[in-house]
Amino acid sequence: MAIAEANTTERRDGVLYGAAAYLLWGVFPLFFPLLKPAGAVEILAQRIVWSLIAVLLVLWAGRSFRSLRAVLRDRRKVLLLGVAAVLIAINWGTFIYAVNSDHVIESSLGYFITPLVSAAFGVMVFREHLRPRQALALGIGAVAVVVLAVDYGRLPWIALVLAASFGSYGLVKKLAGVGAAESLAVETLILLAPALATVAVLQASGHGTFTHEAPGHPLLLMASGIVTALPLLLFSASVTRVPLTVIGMLQYLAPVLQFLVGLVIVGEAMPASRWVGFGLVWLALVVLSGDLLHAARRTRLAAVQEPA
């Protein structure tokens, strides 16, 4: 009885942690415009620096430097995290540019497409068998991209870069098998030198904003580290407590909120043809989610029916 109650509490806490993480990621488009007049490159560089400081403080508070040192001694993991660092820098930079140039809805599209990219990676990289409903979802997603390309008059490159970089980032992180805080510490450490160089060049040329704006501006730039680390840690606490199928459902909170921010708060245009494209993406996600839930249910039933 006590074990069952403990498990229920753990799962409830896991859902709350996961929901909090995705809600924070969902309102990111409201934060980065506050960092103007800093440009996307400066914001990215500052975010890398302050994220490293924030995550090192977290590791110090949790007395986890031993696990960080173990990762740094593993050459394979460091190489993989080096690739992850490049991918997350591309993702962060593209996202910052998108939300600061009023392309919030297109950035949300990128994160709606990401699960489809992950499913495609499963087939191409891990040779996973493509089930009929997965194939249908990927097909609908491809049609959606074509419809949206016609609507935009170009490929929705922001969405595609965000989806490809984050999907690839997840793949590399899975191969590395490193904890969230340790991984972010190594990634930002790898990016630290170019980030500091960028900040120095911008400041020296007079194009940096860290010391040239109101006193609250540098505090907001510094806060980008906490803003980056907090949802990641909440997500890490969630993923150890709930099944991945639950995480799979929660992950749609972030792009839904980003979409609503772009539509309602920023006031971006959504012509009828764009609604059709987004509708096709959402239909693909419904089909994919239904397939994942069905597969998870079959796995649980098979486990229950196995003889002891």
N, C-alpha and C positions, 0 to 999 in steps of 0.2 A: 504493500500500500504506500509506504513512505517513498519507495523507489519510483513508483508510478507518478506520485505527486511531484517528486523532484524532476522527473523527465518532462512532465507537463510544464513546470515552471521554467525549465531550461529552454524548451521549445518556444514558450511565450516570450521569454526574454530575447531569444534569437530573432523572432519575427519583429519585435520592437526595435532591436538594434539594426536589423536589415532595413526596415522601413525608414528609420531615422537617417541611415546612410544614403539611401536613394532619394529621400526628400531633400537632403542637403545638396546632393548632386543636381537635383532638379531645379533648385533655385540659384545655381551658379551663374546663370545669365544676368541675374540682378546684381551680383557682386562685382564682376570684372569691369563693367562700365564705370563703376565708382573710382577706378584707378586712372581714368583719363585725367590729364592729357598724356599720360604715359602711353606709348605705342605698344603694339603687340609684342615686339621683340624685347623691349625693356621689361614689360610685365612678365614675360616668360623667364627672362634671366633672373629677375628678382624672385619670382616664384620658386625657381630651383634653389636659390641660395637659402631662402627662409624656410622652405620645406625641409631641407637638410638639417637646419638648426632645430626645427620643431620635432622631427623624428628622432634626432639624437637625444633630445631632452626626454622624449617618451621612452627610449631605450634605457637611458640612465635611470629614470624613475622606476622602471620595471626591472632594473639590474640585469639587462639582457645583452650587455656588450659582449659577453662570452659567445653567444650565438652569432652575433655580427662578425666577430673575429673568425669563427669557424667557417662562415660563408666566404670571407675574404681569402681564406687559405685554400679554398676549393677553386682551382683554375677554371674548370668547366662551368661552374655556376657563375663565376665572375664574367666569363665570356658571354654567357647567355644573358646575364643582366646588363651587359654592355649593349647588346642588341636591343633589349627591352628599354634601356635608357634612351636610345635614339628614337625608338617607336613612340615612347610616351612624350618625348620632346616635340615630335611632329604633331601628335594628337593635341597636346596642350596648346601649342602655338596656333594650330588651325582653329581650335575652339575659341581661343581668346580673340583671334581676328574675326571670327564669325559673329560672336555676340557683341563685339564692339563696333561692328559695321552693319548692324541690323540684319543679320542673317540667322537669327535665333531659330526660326522654324526649320531652316535647312539643316542646322546643326542637330536639332532634335531628330530629323530624318536619319541622320547618320547613326544615332544610337538605336533607332528603331530597326535599322538594317543590320546592325551588329550581330544579333543572334542568327540571322541567315548566313552571314559571313562565317560565323563560328561553325555552323552546321556544314557549310561547304568545306571548311578546313578539316573537319572530322572525316569527311570522305576522301579528300585529296592527300592529307598528311598521314592520318592514322588508318587509312584504308577501311573505314567503317562502312558497313553495308547501308546503302541509301534506301530507306523504307519508302513505300509509295507516297505516303502523305508528306514526307520530307521532300521528295522530288517535286511534288505538287507545290509545296510552299516556296521552294527555290525558283520554280518556274514562274509563279505569280510575282515573286520579288523582282525577277528579271524584267517582266512586262512592266511592272511599276516604275522601274528605273527608266525604261524607254519612254513611258508616258510623261514622266517628270522632266526628262531631257527635252522633249518636244515643248512642254509648258515653259520651262526656263529659257529655251532657245540655246541651251548648252547642256553638257553633262552636269548634274548636280555635284560638282567636284568637291565642295566642302563636305557634303554628306558622305561621299565615297571615300575621301581621305580619312575622315573620322572613323568610319566603319572598318576600313582596311587596317588602319594603324592600331585601333583598339582591339580588333579581332586578332591581329598578329601578336599584339602585346600579350593578350590572354594566353595565346598558344605558347609563346616563349616562356611566360611565367609558369605555365603548367609543366613545361620541360625542366625548368630550373628547380621547382619544388622548394621555394624559399618563403618564409613567413612574410606577411605584409609589411611590417615595420622594417625588418632587416632588408627586404627587397628595395623598399623606397629609399632607405639610407644608402645602399650601394649605388642605386641608379642615380640619385642626385649627387653623390660623391663623384661619380664618373663624369657628370655634366658640370661639376663645380667650376673647373678651370675656364672653359669657354663662357660660362655664365658670368664669372667675375670679370673676365676680359671684356665682355660686352658692356657690363655696367661701367667699368673704368673708361672705356672708349667713349661711351655716351656722355658720361659726366665731364670728361676732359674736353669734349667737343662742344659742350653747352647744350646738347640735345637730351641729356638725362634730366629727369624730373625729381629725383629723390631729394635733392637739397634745394631745388629751385621753386618749390610750390609751398602752399600753406602747411603749417605744422602737422595737420591731420593726414596729409598725403603720404609721407613716409610710414606712418603708422598703418595705413591701409595696405601699403605694399608689404610691410612686414607681416600683416595679418594673413596674407596669401599663403604663408606657410602653415598656419593653423587650419585655415580653410581647406587646404589640400590634405593635411594629415588626419584631421578628425573623422571625416566620413570613411576614409580608408580603414581606420582602426575599428570603427563601428561595424563595417562590413566584415572585417576579420573576426570580430566577436560573434557575428551572426552566422557566418558560414560554418563554424565549428559546432553550432547548436541545432541547426535545422537542415533538412534534406535539401539537396541541390534543386529539386523540383520546386520547392518553396522559393528559393533564391531566384529561380528562373521566372517565377511569376512577379516577384517584387521588383525585378530589374526594369520592368516597364514603367514604374512610377517616375523615374528620372526623365525619360524622353517625353512622357505625357505632360509633366509639369513644365518642361522646357518649351514644348509646343504651346501650352496655354500662356506662358509668359510672352512668347513671341506674338501670339494672336491677340491676347487681351491687353497686355500691358504695353508692349512695344508697338502694337498696332500694325504688324506686317500684313501685306496683302495675301489673300488666299482665294484666287480665282477658281472657278468651277473645275477647270482641268486639273488644278493642283490638288483639289479635294479628291478627285478620282484617283490620282497617283498615290496619295496618302492612304486612301481607302483600300487600294490594292495591297499596300504594304501591311496595313492592319489585318487584312484578310489572311495574308501569308503568315502573319504571326499567330493568328487564331488557329490556323491549320497546324503550324509547327508546335504550338503549345499543347494542342489536343493530342498530337502524336506523342510528345514527351510524357504527358500525364498517363496516356494509355500504356506506354512502354514501362513506366515506373510501376503502374498497377500490376501489370503482368509479372514483373520481376518480384514484387512482394508476394503475389499469390504463389509463384513457383517456389519461393523460399519457404512459405508456410507449408506447402504440400510435400516438401522434401522429407524423407524419413530421417529420424534422429540417428 
